[in-house]
């Protein structure tokens, strides 16, 4: 059952208009950032107000304008979209606190532009979450690429400009070359672009044509960072750490895998995926990214680069949910968006706090830093445990569900991939924490006077690490939304 409400459009519009308000107060940093908090809080409040309706088994719909017959800019809130929107919008508030503790001590330039484009990016991410059809999703997907480009190139040096060109080439190049033709073919075959719980393409064309459309869609979602279309993500780490934290651990990359799951579940549908064996192709294809991304992460000495390649690997855990046609497997893919977001944003926050306080970027130079920055490195250790998938942190539940999904669907080689990847996660994260607390280094010996970063820089990672712990103890809300979404797609 659907109810008509303007709330999803308001959730998008608040931060869209809010970016203008932020620019108006550019000469008053305190007022500018107070407005950012207000806008972010209003956005979260509107999204939270939709939770009771979705938990009651209903969906919320709002149509803005019809462009062509069967093609409109429209919004629909379901359990899956609500889950993603809640994560992205709530972490924007935490990242705003962190941005103050990061940008001000470093005396970063163009801070008003930074906060304004952050607001635009969050509008885009929520627009994707609440998109009712492919046309709306594509509109906000491209808007996200354009609004995050100034954030990636914030430092405006040669390295940032190169990274920005690569960023747009990969993200907009793939979407225009592959996603747009796939969307046109879908409209030609079906006469609609609207999402449906059981897909819209079944019986619309030959198996060969539908397979081509699927490959075009997957290739067109560059934000999912599936190899070989992944190298934009490590390059984008030249951005300020808060950008890397929210946009490249939560909003941008999660929009990519969210879009892949929308295509699998709501354009093709589980039955058609199985009929064409696209589920098997997808899960084993992305398993290469899971393993190779982890191996690349092992080789990185730059902390943000290691986190970036870890993200490349972890994103494909979500994509696997698109190919596991079981309740637990699909739910595991969806909740990994949440669990990985809190764990990985913790790690990025810690990397930024270290940079703000010490200027150190290399892992090899961090021996002994835990004795000088115990809260920061303690949060890093806890965030690492969540990303690895160890209890008592939320990342355990998503990997647990994915593992059970592999067993239920008899994909035991894929289970071996997931377990191997988790061991590799431990191999590239745990030595960092061990060396931080138990090794001796020249940079952080008894004579070093450095302490913790400013409260606004160290508080957010401690908070998000604590939330990862709470997500292990109280996972029911996230699991219920994911299972509700999976049940609708499986015909429950």
VENRA-V418196 format. One record per residue. N is the residue number from 1. RES is the residue in three letters. PHI is phi as a letter, one per 30 degrees, with the letter a starting at -180 (999 if undefined). OMEGA is omega in radians with two decimals (none if undefined). Layout:
N;RES;PHI;OMEGA  N;RES;PHI;OMEGA
This chain:
1;UNK;999;3.12  2;UNK;c;2.97  3;UNK;c;-3.12  4;UNK;c;-3.14  5;UNK;a;3.13  6;UNK;d;-3.02  7;UNK;e;-3.14  8;UNK;d;3.08  9;UNK;d;3.09  10;UNK;d;3.13  11;UNK;d;3.09  12;UNK;d;-3.01  13;UNK;d;-3.04  14;UNK;e;-3.11  15;UNK;d;3.06  16;UNK;d;3.08  17;UNK;d;-3.14  18;UNK;d;3.12  19;UNK;d;3.10  20;UNK;d;3.11  21;UNK;d;3.13  22;UNK;d;3.13  23;UNK;d;3.13  24;UNK;e;-3.09  25;UNK;c;-3.06  26;UNK;d;-3.10  27;UNK;d;3.12  28;UNK;b;-3.06  29;UNK;e;-3.12  30;UNK;d;3.13  31;UNK;d;3.12  32;UNK;e;-3.09  33;UNK;d;3.02  34;UNK;d;3.08  35;UNK;d;3.11  36;UNK;d;3.10  37;UNK;d;-3.12  38;UNK;d;-3.13  39;UNK;d;-3.13  40;UNK;d;-3.14  41;UNK;d;3.08  42;UNK;d;-3.14  43;UNK;d;3.13  44;UNK;d;-3.13  45;UNK;d;3.12  46;UNK;d;-3.12  47;UNK;d;3.12  48;UNK;d;-3.13  49;UNK;d;3.13  50;UNK;d;-3.07  51;UNK;e;-3.12  52;UNK;e;-3.14  53;UNK;d;-3.11  54;UNK;d;3.12  55;UNK;d;3.08  56;UNK;d;3.09  57;UNK;i;3.12  58;UNK;c;3.09  59;UNK;b;-3.12  60;UNK;c;-3.05  61;UNK;b;3.03  62;UNK;a;3.12  63;UNK;c;-3.12  64;UNK;c;-3.13  65;UNK;a;3.06  66;UNK;c;-3.10  67;UNK;d;3.08  68;UNK;b;3.04  69;UNK;e;-3.11  70;UNK;i;3.14  71;UNK;b;-3.12  72;UNK;b;2.94  73;UNK;c;-3.01  74;UNK;b;-3.08  75;UNK;b;3.06  76;UNK;b;-3.14  77;UNK;c;3.00  78;UNK;b;-3.05  79;UNK;d;-3.11  80;UNK;d;3.13  81;UNK;d;3.13  82;UNK;d;3.14  83;UNK;e;-3.14  84;UNK;d;-3.12  85;UNK;d;3.11  86;UNK;d;-3.13  87;UNK;d;-3.07  88;UNK;d;-3.06  89;UNK;d;-3.13  90;UNK;d;3.13  91;UNK;d;3.04  92;UNK;d;3.12  93;UNK;d;-3.14  94;UNK;d;-3.12  95;UNK;d;3.08  96;UNK;d;3.06  97;UNK;e;-3.12  98;UNK;d;-3.12  99;UNK;e;3.11  100;UNK;d;-3.14  101;UNK;d;-3.13  102;UNK;c;-3.01  103;UNK;d;-3.08  104;UNK;d;3.11  105;UNK;e;3.13  106;UNK;d;-3.14  107;UNK;h;3.13  108;UNK;d;3.12  109;UNK;d;3.00  110;UNK;h;-3.11  111;UNK;d;3.09  112;UNK;d;3.09  113;UNK;e;3.14  114;UNK;e;-3.11  115;UNK;d;-3.13  116;UNK;d;-3.14  117;UNK;d;3.00  118;UNK;d;3.13  119;UNK;d;3.09  120;UNK;d;-3.13  121;UNK;d;3.13  122;UNK;d;3.01  123;UNK;d;-3.13  124;UNK;d;-3.12  125;UNK;d;3.12  126;UNK;d;3.05  127;UNK;d;3.07  128;UNK;d;-3.12  129;UNK;e;-3.06  130;UNK;c;-3.13  131;UNK;d;3.14  132;UNK;c;-3.07  133;UNK;a;-3.11  134;UNK;d;-3.11  135;UNK;d;3.13  136;UNK;d;3.11  137;UNK;d;-3.12  138;UNK;d;3.13  139;UNK;e;-3.09  140;UNK;d;3.04  141;UNK;d;3.13  142;UNK;d;3.09  143;UNK;d;3.10  144;UNK;d;3.11  145;UNK;d;-3.09  146;UNK;d;-3.09  147;UNK;d;3.11  148;UNK;c;3.10  149;UNK;e;3.10  150;UNK;d;3.11  151;UNK;d;3.09  152;UNK;d;-3.10  153;UNK;c;-3.01  154;UNK;e;-3.06  155;UNK;d;3.01  156;UNK;h;3.01  157;UNK;c;-3.06  158;UNK;d;-3.14  159;UNK;d;3.14  160;UNK;d;3.13  161;UNK;d;3.09  162;UNK;d;3.13  163;UNK;d;3.13  164;UNK;d;3.10  165;UNK;d;3.13  166;UNK;d;3.14  167;UNK;e;-3.13  168;UNK;d;-3.14  169;UNK;d;-3.13  170;UNK;d;-2.99  171;UNK;d;-3.14  172;UNK;d;3.10  173;UNK;d;-3.14  174;UNK;d;-3.10  175;UNK;d;3.14  176;UNK;d;-3.07  177;UNK;d;-3.02  178;UNK;b;-3.05  179;UNK;d;-3.11  180;UNK;d;3.05  181;UNK;e;3.12  182;UNK;d;3.12  183;UNK;d;3.11  184;UNK;d;3.11  185;UNK;d;3.12  186;UNK;d;3.13  187;UNK;d;3.13  188;UNK;d;-3.08  189;UNK;d;-2.99  190;UNK;c;-3.09  191;UNK;i;3.12  192;UNK;a;3.03  193;UNK;b;-3.08  194;UNK;d;3.07  195;UNK;d;3.06  196;UNK;b;-3.06  197;UNK;e;-3.11  198;UNK;c;3.09  199;UNK;i;-3.10  200;UNK;b;-3.00  201;UNK;c;-3.08  202;UNK;e;3.09  203;UNK;i;-3.06  204;UNK;d;-3.10  205;UNK;a;3.12  206;UNK;d;3.13  207;UNK;e;-3.14  208;UNK;d;-3.14  209;UNK;d;-3.13  210;UNK;d;3.07  211;UNK;d;3.10  212;UNK;d;3.13  213;UNK;d;-3.14  214;UNK;d;-3.14  215;UNK;d;3.10  216;UNK;d;3.13  217;UNK;d;-3.08  218;UNK;d;3.11  219;UNK;d;-3.09  220;UNK;d;3.13  221;UNK;c;-3.12  222;UNK;d;-3.13  223;UNK;d;3.09  224;UNK;d;3.06  225;UNK;h;3.05  226;UNK;d;-3.14  227;UNK;d;0.23  228;UNK;c;-3.10  229;UNK;c;-3.00  230;UNK;c;-2.89  231;UNK;d;3.06  232;UNK;d;-3.04  233;UNK;d;3.06  234;UNK;d;3.14  235;UNK;d;-3.10  236;UNK;d;3.13  237;UNK;d;3.03  238;UNK;d;3.13  239;UNK;d;3.03  240;UNK;e;-3.04  241;UNK;e;3.09  242;UNK;e;3.08  243;UNK;d;3.10  244;UNK;e;-3.06  245;UNK;d;-3.05  246;UNK;d;-3.01  247;UNK;d;-3.07  248;UNK;c;2.92  249;UNK;b;-3.09  250;UNK;b;-2.87  251;UNK;d;-3.03  252;UNK;d;-3.07  253;UNK;d;3.13  254;UNK;d;2.99  255;UNK;d;3.12  256;UNK;d;-3.10  257;UNK;d;3.04  258;UNK;e;3.14  259;UNK;d;3.09  260;UNK;d;3.14  261;UNK;d;3.06  262;UNK;e;-3.14  263;UNK;d;-3.14  264;UNK;d;-3.01  265;UNK;d;-2.93  266;UNK;c;3.04  267;UNK;c;3.12  268;UNK;c;-3.10  269;UNK;i;-3.08  270;UNK;d;-3.09  271;UNK;d;-3.14  272;UNK;d;3.09  273;UNK;e;-3.13  274;UNK;d;-3.14  275;UNK;e;-3.11  276;UNK;c;-3.08  277;UNK;h;3.11  278;UNK;d;3.11  279;UNK;d;3.13  280;UNK;d;3.11  281;UNK;e;-3.06  282;UNK;d;-3.02  283;UNK;d;-3.14  284;UNK;d;3.05  285;UNK;d;-3.10  286;UNK;d;3.08  287;UNK;d;3.05  288;UNK;d;3.12  289;UNK;d;-3.13  290;UNK;e;-3.08  291;UNK;d;-3.08  292;UNK;d;3.09  293;UNK;e;3.11  294;UNK;d;3.12  295;UNK;d;3.07  296;UNK;d;3.14  297;UNK;d;3.14  298;UNK;e;-3.03  299;UNK;d;-3.00  300;UNK;d;3.03  301;UNK;c;3.05  302;UNK;d;-3.02  303;UNK;d;-3.13  304;UNK;d;3.09  305;UNK;d;3.09  306;UNK;d;3.11  307;UNK;d;-3.13  308;UNK;d;-3.14  309;UNK;d;3.01  310;UNK;d;3.11  311;UNK;d;3.09  312;UNK;e;-3.14  313;UNK;d;-3.04  314;UNK;d;3.14  315;UNK;e;-3.09  316;UNK;d;2.96  317;UNK;e;3.13  318;UNK;d;-3.11  319;UNK;d;3.12  320;UNK;e;3.09  321;UNK;e;3.11  322;UNK;d;-3.11  323;UNK;c;3.12  324;UNK;c;-3.06  325;UNK;d;3.05  326;UNK;b;-3.11  327;UNK;e;-3.08  328;UNK;d;3.14  329;UNK;d;3.13  330;UNK;d;3.12  331;UNK;d;3.12  332;UNK;d;3.09  333;UNK;d;-3.12  334;UNK;d;-3.09  335;UNK;d;3.07  336;UNK;d;3.03  337;UNK;e;-3.11  338;UNK;d;-3.02  339;UNK;d;3.13  340;UNK;d;-3.12  341;UNK;e;-3.10  342;UNK;d;3.12  343;UNK;d;-3.06  344;UNK;d;3.10  345;UNK;d;3.04  346;UNK;e;-3.11  347;UNK;d;3.10  348;UNK;d;3.09  349;UNK;e;-3.14  350;UNK;d;3.11  351;UNK;d;3.12  352;UNK;d;3.11  353;UNK;d;3.10  354;UNK;d;-3.14  355;UNK;d;-3.13  356;UNK;e;-2.99  357;UNK;d;-3.01  358;UNK;b;-3.05  359;UNK;i;-3.10  360;UNK;d;3.10  361;UNK;c;-3.03  362;UNK;d;3.12  363;UNK;d;-3.11  364;UNK;d;-3.13  365;UNK;c;-3.05  366;UNK;c;3.13  367;UNK;d;3.12  368;UNK;i;-3.07  369;UNK;d;-3.13  370;UNK;d;3.12  371;UNK;d;3.13  372;UNK;c;-3.12  373;UNK;b;-3.03  374;UNK;d;-3.13  375;UNK;d;3.13  376;UNK;d;-3.09  377;UNK;d;3.01  378;UNK;d;3.08  379;UNK;d;3.11  380;UNK;d;3.13  381;UNK;d;-3.13  382;UNK;d;3.08  383;UNK;d;3.11  384;UNK;d;3.14  385;UNK;d;3.13  386;UNK;d;-3.14  387;UNK;d;3.08  388;UNK;d;3.14  389;UNK;j;-3.12  390;UNK;c;3.02  391;UNK;d;0.10  392;UNK;c;3.13  393;UNK;b;-2.94  394;UNK;e;-3.13  395;UNK;e;3.09  396;UNK;d;-3.01  397;UNK;d;-3.12  398;UNK;d;3.13  399;UNK;d;3.07  400;UNK;d;3.13  401;UNK;d;3.11  402;UNK;d;3.12  403;UNK;d;3.10  404;UNK;d;3.09  405;UNK;d;3.09  406;UNK;d;3.14  407;UNK;d;-3.13  408;UNK;d;-3.10  409;UNK;c;3.05  410;UNK;i;3.06  411;UNK;c;-3.07  412;UNK;d;3.05  413;UNK;d;3.11  414;UNK;d;3.06  415;UNK;d;3.10  416;UNK;d;3.10  417;UNK;d;-3.12  418;UNK;d;3.14  419;UNK;d;3.10  420;UNK;d;3.12  421;UNK;d;3.13  422;UNK;d;3.06  423;UNK;d;3.09  424;UNK;d;3.06  425;UNK;e;3.13  426;UNK;d;-3.09  427;UNK;d;-3.12  428;UNK;c;3.10  429;UNK;c;-3.01  430;UNK;d;3.09  431;UNK;d;3.11  432;UNK;d;-3.14  433;UNK;d;3.13  434;UNK;d;-3.13  435;UNK;d;-3.14  436;UNK;d;-3.05  437;UNK;c;-2.97  438;UNK;c;3.13  439;UNK;c;3.10  440;UNK;c;3.14  441;UNK;b;-3.11  442;UNK;d;-3.06  443;UNK;d;-3.04  444;UNK;b;3.09  445;UNK;c;-3.06  446;UNK;d;-3.10  447;UNK;d;-3.10  448;UNK;d;-3.08  449;UNK;c;-3.10  450;UNK;d;3.09  451;UNK;b;3.13  452;UNK;d;3.06  453;UNK;d;3.08  454;UNK;e;-3.07  455;UNK;e;-3.12  456;UNK;d;3.12  457;UNK;c;-3.11  458;UNK;c;-3.14  459;UNK;d;-3.12  460;UNK;e;3.12  461;UNK;d;3.06  462;UNK;d;3.14  463;UNK;d;-3.10  464;UNK;d;3.04  465;UNK;d;3.11  466;UNK;d;3.10  467;UNK;d;3.08  468;UNK;d;3.07  469;UNK;d;3.14  470;UNK;d;3.14  471;UNK;d;3.02  472;UNK;d;-3.10  473;UNK;d;-3.09  474;UNK;b;-3.11  475;UNK;d;-2.92  476;UNK;d;-3.11  477;UNK;d;-3.14  478;UNK;d;3.14  479;UNK;d;-3.13  480;UNK;d;3.12  481;UNK;d;-3.13  482;UNK;d;3.13  483;UNK;d;3.08  484;UNK;d;3.12  485;UNK;d;-3.13  486;UNK;d;3.14  487;UNK;d;3.12  488;UNK;d;-3.09  489;UNK;d;3.11  490;UNK;c;3.07  491;UNK;i;3.14  492;UNK;d;none
